[in-house]
Amino acid sequence: MLRGCTVARAKTADRGYGSAHQKLREQWRPKVEAGLVDCARCQQPIDPDGPWDLGHTDDRTGYTGPECRHCNRAAGGRNGAAVTNGKRVELRHSRRW
């Protein structure tokens, strides 16, 4: 974290990870920690000792199941970039180059 940075991160529930999300994640935890679950995105086994996330559908209306952290965060980054890039305005020039 940057020194002097005072920007507060939104609370967990405000970011879409309220009690329902946390409860469902806890239900998955024993299976993930036993090494019985494949990533919902890449279909590879999730490392029982590694970090994992409970994935959302791309439109965030439901859950996909456990995902390896890399897959989950990469998908979030792609979705965020798509939103940002969709807001860009094409520059118009006075003449064709």
Backbone hydrogen bonds, N-H to C=O, Kabsch-Sander energy under -0.5 kcal/mol:
donor,donor_aa,acceptor,acceptor_aa,energy
5,C,2,L,-1.7
15,R,11,K,-1.2
15,R,12,T,-0.9
16,G,13,A,-1.5
17,Y,12,T,-2.1
22,Q,18,G,-2.5
23,K,19,S,-2.5
24,L,20,A,-2.1
25,R,21,H,-2.5
26,E,22,Q,-2.0
27,Q,23,K,-1.6
28,W,24,L,-1.5
29,R,25,R,-1.7
31,K,28,W,-0.7
32,V,28,W,-2.2
33,E,29,R,-3.0
34,A,30,P,-1.1
35,G,32,V,-1.7
36,L,31,K,-2.4
39,C,44,Q,-3.3
40,A,66,P,-2.2
43,Q,39,C,-1.6
46,I,37,V,-2.6
50,G,47,D,-1.6
53,D,67,E,-2.7
55,G,53,D,-0.8
55,G,65,G,-2.7
57,T,62,G,-2.3
60,R,57,T,-2.3
64,T,55,G,-2.5
65,G,55,G,-1.0
67,E,53,D,-3.0
69,R,51,P,-1.3
72,N,68,C,-2.3
73,R,69,R,-2.8
74,A,70,H,-2.4
75,A,71,C,-2.3
76,G,72,N,-2.0
77,G,73,R,-2.3
78,R,74,A,-2.5
79,N,75,A,-2.5
80,G,76,G,-2.5
81,A,77,G,-2.5
82,A,78,R,-2.2
83,V,79,N,-1.8
84,T,80,G,-2.4
85,N,81,A,-3.3
86,G,82,A,-1.7
87,K,83,V,-0.7
87,K,84,T,-1.1
88,R,85,N,-0.9
